[in-house]
Amino acid sequence: MGRKSWPALQETCYYPIDLAEKPGLVTISRRGAGPLERAQISVLASTYGSEEIALGDIPQANPKPADLQRNTREQASIAKVWTRREAPARFTLPLGAPAASAPEGKGFGSQWVFNGKSDAPDLHTGADFALTTGTPILALADGTVALSGDFFFSGNAVFVDHGDGLISMSFHLTEIKVKSGQAVKKGDVLGLAGQTGRASGPHLHLGIRWHGARINPQFLLGDPAKIPAVSP
């Protein structure tokens, strides 16, 4: 795990593995009242497959040099979110729903091919929730808005730091209701669902990073007992 360490959450040790982790064995350890215990996680090759997405006549379908330069600047700003100091956890599992009566999120891990351009597939690092425009998007847990704004590919987006290295991301909003630095509570409205940025229709793209790893949000939205476990 890159020699990183963090406290247990509700007396359970979680080891998030990044979506792009290469196949192989990852050594993990835990320390409690007794001696150090070790185990290994076997990372398998991706089986998420690919999906073709048809984009309309929007700038994101055929970015111009100026658009790509804008994206480069935006990614540099977003990168600062990943290096925030890990404060104590302000959440428990499972996390709250991203919207009232939200359907199951889909598409995590797929290689997305936009308008048939198979030479430049995009790794889909979040889960998409089919929601109508204007649906309130809710904070998954207490936290602080690390960044919010309009981004070329993500559209109107909100990044929330929930402590313990957990960052949630809500993309393609039609409207943002919070500001950077604002404290939020679980269930607070972050914005309204839409299709800004690179989107083929109204929906919520929900992303999760935990200790730097891009993971499927569905793991943290459901029963924690269903998360795959390993033993020493």
FITI-754357 format. One line per field, with one value per residue: x, y, z of N, C-alpha, C in turn; residue in three letters. Coordinates in steps of 0.02 Angstrom, whole numbers. Example, Ala and Ser with C-alpha at 12.3 -4.5 7.8 and 13.67 -1.06 7.14 Angstrom:
<sites>
n_X: [660 642]
n_Y: [-284 -112]
n_Z: [390 354]
ca_X: [615 684]
ca_Y: [-225 -53]
ca_Z: [390 357]
c_X: [660 645]
c_Y: [-165 2]
c_Z: [390 394]
aa: [ALA SER]
</sites>
This chain:
<sites>
n_X: [42 102 173 95 -9 -156 -288 -402 -574 -718 -674 -634 -520 -487 -436 -418 -408 -338 -423 -343 -240 -106 -116 -77 3 -38 34 -27 -51 -93 -107 -144 -196 -121 15 93 1 -4 -60 -114 -178 -251 -240 -334 -344 -432 -607 -706 -744 -798 -882 -981 -1007 -1117 -1094 -1169 -1172 -1064 -937 -850 -848 -764 -632 -548 -381 -373 -469 -413 -301 -362 -416 -299 -253 -357 -348 -230 -270 -366 -285 -229 -324 -309 -196 -225 -212 -243 -375 -462 -589 -751 -861 -965 -991 -1130 -1113 -1217 -1356 -1334 -1437 -1614 -1708 -1618 -1563 -1469 -1295 -1201 -1078 -947 -773 -773 -708 -731 -786 -793 -901 -855 -716 -600 -465 -433 -486 -581 -554 -678 -701 -796 -965 -1117 -1272 -1434 -1526 -1654 -1647 -1615 -1634 -1603 -1438 -1354 -1249 -1140 -1095 -1043 -931 -805 -813 -698 -670 -756 -841 -846 -797 -708 -725 -790 -897 -1009 -951 -926 -817 -797 -719 -714 -639 -514 -452 -550 -631 -768 -846 -951 -1016 -1063 -1167 -1313 -1325 -1235 -1237 -1157 -1002 -822 -730 -836 -925 -1015 -1158 -1209 -1324 -1351 -1390 -1292 -1296 -1384 -1439 -1383 -1325 -1201 -1037 -943 -1060 -1192 -1321 -1441 -1379 -1298 -1129 -1041 -898 -770 -631 -520 -399 -318 -349 -449 -607 -752 -901 -1013 -974 -963 -1087 -1173 -1209 -1080 -1034 -1032 -921 -776 -670 -514 -405 -280]
n_Y: [-61 60 93 170 217 208 244 118 100 112 2 -83 -132 -58 -77 5 -25 38 72 58 -23 -136 -310 -431 -464 -381 -327 -316 -251 -256 -179 -204 -229 -342 -435 -381 -413 -492 -497 -540 -463 -516 -450 -444 -450 -322 -338 -261 -218 -129 18 102 273 397 558 719 869 946 1045 960 844 860 924 1081 1151 1255 1216 1098 1151 1224 1118 1059 1156 1152 1021 1029 1108 1025 920 961 932 797 790 837 850 707 710 666 537 581 510 362 192 113 243 389 401 466 536 558 410 355 266 112 138 138 77 90 77 42 47 185 230 366 426 333 341 243 246 323 284 311 291 249 313 324 299 302 380 373 510 635 800 928 856 849 836 749 765 635 612 696 834 936 1054 1034 1081 1168 1203 1252 1141 1086 950 883 964 1061 1038 958 931 841 830 704 671 554 529 512 560 626 645 741 755 845 929 1032 1144 1220 1215 1244 1309 1316 1266 1266 1196 1044 942 771 728 858 973 974 1015 1019 889 867 891 947 982 842 747 637 643 688 655 590 584 496 495 413 431 349 358 391 296 253 199 88 170 100 3 70 123 23 -122 -139 -265 -340 -308 -372 -478 -512 -627 -641]
n_Z: [0 -30 82 163 302 406 524 591 540 627 700 600 475 323 154 21 -154 -300 -454 -569 -529 -557 -605 -480 -321 -172 -27 137 304 480 639 806 971 986 908 752 605 446 275 107 -40 -186 -341 -484 -666 -754 -782 -830 -956 -1106 -1170 -1288 -1312 -1367 -1407 -1418 -1520 -1447 -1365 -1295 -1367 -1475 -1432 -1438 -1457 -1362 -1272 -1221 -1160 -1061 -987 -940 -850 -759 -711 -640 -535 -476 -437 -319 -226 -202 -124 1 178 277 378 534 518 461 440 432 383 302 174 148 32 -135 -189 -166 -175 -268 -413 -444 -462 -615 -734 -682 -701 -836 -1004 -1092 -1251 -1349 -1471 -1564 -1566 -1546 -1525 -1419 -1284 -1133 -962 -854 -703 -604 -542 -632 -610 -661 -670 -667 -736 -621 -505 -332 -271 -148 -1 43 168 321 297 213 84 -35 -160 -287 -440 -616 -737 -883 -937 -832 -803 -703 -544 -384 -252 -107 49 163 272 338 218 122 -21 -104 -264 -364 -520 -673 -639 -650 -577 -444 -269 -161 -89 -109 32 117 254 262 299 316 192 154 21 -120 -250 -409 -515 -684 -853 -884 -953 -1016 -1065 -1110 -1077 -947 -786 -637 -607 -496 -403 -305 -202 -98 19 -88 -184 -323 -314 -328 -300 -257 -166 -45 -24 4 110 226 262 148 77 0 98 185 270 401]
ca_X: [0 145 198 51 -48 -212 -324 -460 -638 -766 -637 -621 -467 -505 -378 -443 -363 -354 -450 -291 -186 -87 -126 -22 -11 -26 43 -58 -39 -133 -79 -191 -169 -74 70 79 -25 3 -100 -104 -236 -237 -271 -345 -351 -498 -659 -762 -765 -800 -948 -979 -1049 -1129 -1099 -1198 -1129 -1041 -864 -812 -843 -705 -599 -499 -321 -387 -507 -366 -260 -405 -420 -234 -253 -406 -322 -180 -308 -397 -232 -216 -372 -283 -140 -248 -195 -298 -402 -502 -649 -814 -913 -969 -1017 -1128 -1123 -1284 -1372 -1318 -1500 -1672 -1731 -1569 -1554 -1401 -1246 -1176 -1024 -881 -718 -778 -671 -782 -765 -838 -912 -818 -644 -572 -393 -424 -539 -578 -569 -731 -679 -851 -1028 -1167 -1340 -1482 -1569 -1681 -1618 -1643 -1637 -1554 -1382 -1343 -1184 -1141 -1077 -1015 -866 -789 -807 -628 -667 -817 -835 -862 -739 -723 -752 -834 -952 -1014 -928 -914 -772 -805 -671 -750 -591 -486 -432 -608 -654 -822 -850 -1016 -1003 -1115 -1223 -1340 -1317 -1198 -1269 -1108 -940 -761 -717 -898 -939 -1079 -1181 -1238 -1391 -1356 -1393 -1231 -1314 -1440 -1416 -1390 -1282 -1148 -974 -947 -1116 -1238 -1389 -1440 -1361 -1246 -1067 -1016 -832 -744 -560 -508 -326 -289 -372 -513 -645 -822 -941 -1064 -948 -972 -1157 -1211 -1191 -1008 -1019 -1027 -857 -731 -627 -456 -386 -207]
ca_Y: [0 118 105 216 186 248 209 77 135 72 -58 -125 -106 -58 -69 20 -39 82 41 44 -64 -191 -376 -455 -469 -321 -346 -270 -270 -220 -183 -188 -242 -397 -426 -361 -466 -477 -536 -517 -455 -535 -404 -477 -406 -291 -371 -213 -212 -63 41 158 330 444 628 765 922 986 1056 904 790 875 979 1121 1161 1299 1175 1053 1192 1238 1057 1050 1201 1127 960 1050 1131 966 878 984 899 730 796 865 811 664 725 610 520 613 468 291 153 138 314 407 399 529 569 521 359 348 199 86 169 92 99 97 37 29 88 219 253 420 437 285 354 189 257 361 267 346 247 279 302 334 265 348 371 404 556 689 866 963 813 870 790 754 747 566 613 761 849 1004 1060 1046 1118 1168 1248 1228 1111 1071 883 864 1010 1087 983 971 883 847 793 677 647 488 522 496 616 610 692 743 789 860 964 1091 1201 1206 1248 1253 1343 1288 1282 1263 1134 1015 886 716 743 926 977 1001 1044 987 847 895 859 993 948 787 705 624 651 707 601 606 544 497 464 407 415 335 352 398 244 263 137 87 198 52 -33 110 141 -35 -155 -150 -336 -370 -291 -430 -476 -557 -646 -648]
ca_Z: [0 -33 150 197 356 429 578 574 539 664 719 541 432 252 110 -46 -209 -356 -514 -618 -499 -601 -576 -438 -250 -132 44 185 373 530 706 858 1038 981 862 684 563 375 227 39 -83 -255 -389 -548 -723 -760 -822 -835 -1025 -1137 -1189 -1335 -1292 -1421 -1384 -1466 -1545 -1390 -1369 -1266 -1416 -1517 -1398 -1473 -1417 -1304 -1223 -1189 -1115 -1002 -948 -907 -793 -711 -679 -591 -477 -446 -408 -251 -182 -184 -77 64 238 298 444 560 480 479 409 447 327 234 163 129 -39 -169 -206 -142 -222 -321 -440 -436 -507 -665 -778 -651 -728 -908 -1052 -1131 -1317 -1367 -1542 -1605 -1567 -1505 -1513 -1357 -1236 -1068 -907 -815 -634 -558 -558 -658 -585 -707 -632 -707 -724 -564 -446 -282 -258 -76 28 66 239 341 266 191 11 -51 -223 -327 -497 -683 -769 -953 -947 -776 -796 -635 -502 -313 -219 -34 91 221 321 328 149 79 -61 -150 -320 -398 -584 -723 -608 -686 -532 -383 -212 -107 -108 -83 101 157 291 244 338 277 167 128 -52 -149 -314 -444 -570 -751 -903 -904 -968 -1065 -1044 -1164 -1051 -876 -739 -588 -604 -427 -396 -237 -190 -27 27 -154 -230 -356 -301 -347 -246 -234 -108 15 -18 26 173 230 270 82 48 4 157 186 338 408]
c_X: [43 172 156 13 -103 -249 -382 -523 -689 -737 -628 -567 -487 -443 -403 -389 -384 -377 -397 -232 -171 -99 -65 -45 7 -22 13 -42 -86 -101 -132 -159 -116 -19 47 55 -20 -43 -85 -171 -215 -276 -275 -350 -423 -545 -719 -786 -764 -871 -941 -1030 -1055 -1140 -1131 -1148 -1110 -965 -823 -806 -782 -669 -548 -437 -333 -425 -460 -320 -298 -408 -355 -230 -300 -381 -268 -213 -338 -345 -217 -265 -345 -228 -160 -228 -256 -318 -442 -566 -710 -872 -911 -997 -1081 -1136 -1197 -1294 -1356 -1380 -1557 -1695 -1683 -1566 -1483 -1355 -1217 -1114 -955 -831 -719 -731 -723 -752 -816 -840 -866 -743 -608 -497 -381 -481 -527 -597 -620 -721 -734 -910 -1079 -1236 -1388 -1532 -1595 -1648 -1654 -1649 -1585 -1501 -1359 -1272 -1189 -1128 -1056 -948 -857 -783 -735 -621 -735 -809 -854 -798 -757 -756 -802 -896 -952 -1001 -916 -872 -779 -755 -708 -704 -568 -468 -488 -633 -710 -827 -917 -1007 -1068 -1176 -1248 -1332 -1280 -1228 -1220 -1045 -880 -749 -778 -904 -1008 -1095 -1209 -1309 -1400 -1356 -1329 -1245 -1371 -1412 -1427 -1348 -1229 -1083 -984 -1000 -1164 -1311 -1385 -1425 -1312 -1188 -1041 -950 -812 -669 -552 -434 -292 -313 -441 -553 -718 -864 -991 -1040 -965 -1044 -1199 -1186 -1116 -989 -1010 -961 -811 -681 -569 -440 -311 -186]
c_Y: [63 139 158 179 235 210 167 120 90 2 -108 -91 -113 -42 -56 9 2 42 19 4 -123 -258 -399 -459 -404 -343 -293 -294 -231 -230 -161 -199 -297 -383 -405 -421 -444 -523 -508 -514 -472 -490 -439 -426 -381 -333 -326 -204 -141 -46 101 211 379 514 671 817 970 994 996 845 798 935 1015 1129 1204 1261 1129 1090 1209 1177 1044 1094 1176 1065 977 1074 1072 923 898 952 832 733 829 820 770 678 665 600 557 574 398 257 117 214 326 404 467 569 527 473 351 276 174 120 117 121 104 50 25 73 119 245 305 430 394 295 304 197 295 346 302 296 280 263 314 291 317 330 409 445 611 755 901 921 836 816 803 735 677 561 684 772 922 1005 1080 1089 1114 1217 1215 1204 1085 1003 863 907 1041 1029 1005 914 894 802 771 653 576 476 505 560 592 665 686 786 800 895 1022 1154 1178 1247 1262 1287 1307 1312 1277 1195 1109 956 832 734 814 925 1011 1037 1006 948 881 857 907 954 894 737 697 631 668 647 629 558 551 460 462 393 405 318 351 347 260 198 145 115 149 14 3 132 84 -62 -167 -223 -371 -351 -352 -423 -525 -571 -654 -721]
c_Z: [0 34 187 252 377 483 552 576 572 680 662 499 359 210 38 -100 -270 -417 -564 -590 -545 -566 -536 -366 -215 -59 89 256 418 598 756 926 1036 932 792 644 490 334 158 3 -154 -302 -456 -604 -728 -804 -833 -907 -1050 -1157 -1236 -1314 -1350 -1391 -1438 -1489 -1488 -1395 -1344 -1314 -1461 -1487 -1443 -1429 -1355 -1250 -1185 -1141 -1052 -957 -910 -844 -738 -675 -627 -527 -439 -410 -336 -201 -157 -133 -11 122 260 370 470 520 507 449 440 385 347 230 145 54 -71 -190 -177 -196 -281 -346 -427 -486 -554 -700 -747 -685 -802 -947 -1097 -1196 -1340 -1443 -1586 -1606 -1521 -1491 -1448 -1308 -1170 -1013 -861 -742 -582 -578 -580 -633 -631 -666 -679 -688 -666 -501 -395 -270 -187 -55 57 141 257 306 251 116 -5 -114 -256 -384 -562 -717 -838 -963 -893 -769 -727 -587 -430 -285 -144 1 154 276 305 255 101 45 -106 -203 -354 -461 -624 -694 -651 -644 -469 -326 -154 -135 -78 -12 146 191 272 291 292 257 143 52 -78 -215 -345 -504 -637 -801 -930 -915 -1020 -1042 -1103 -1142 -977 -831 -688 -598 -533 -425 -323 -241 -115 -19 -42 -205 -258 -351 -321 -289 -216 -172 -43 26 8 92 176 236 202 46 54 61 149 259 342 396]
aa: [MET GLY ARG LYS SER TRP PRO ALA LEU GLN GLU THR CYS TYR TYR PRO ILE ASP LEU ALA GLU LYS PRO GLY LEU VAL THR ILE SER ARG ARG GLY ALA GLY PRO LEU GLU ARG ALA GLN ILE SER VAL LEU ALA SER THR TYR GLY SER GLU GLU ILE ALA LEU GLY ASP ILE PRO GLN ALA ASN PRO LYS PRO ALA ASP LEU GLN ARG ASN THR ARG GLU GLN ALA SER ILE ALA LYS VAL TRP THR ARG ARG GLU ALA PRO ALA ARG PHE THR LEU PRO LEU GLY ALA PRO ALA ALA SER ALA PRO GLU GLY LYS GLY PHE GLY SER GLN TRP VAL PHE ASN GLY LYS SER ASP ALA PRO ASP LEU HIS THR GLY ALA ASP PHE ALA LEU THR THR GLY THR PRO ILE LEU ALA LEU ALA ASP GLY THR VAL ALA LEU SER GLY ASP PHE PHE PHE SER GLY ASN ALA VAL PHE VAL ASP HIS GLY ASP GLY LEU ILE SER MET SER PHE HIS LEU THR GLU ILE LYS VAL LYS SER GLY GLN ALA VAL LYS LYS GLY ASP VAL LEU GLY LEU ALA GLY GLN THR GLY ARG ALA SER GLY PRO HIS LEU HIS LEU GLY ILE ARG TRP HIS GLY ALA ARG ILE ASN PRO GLN PHE LEU LEU GLY ASP PRO ALA LYS ILE PRO ALA VAL SER PRO]
</sites>
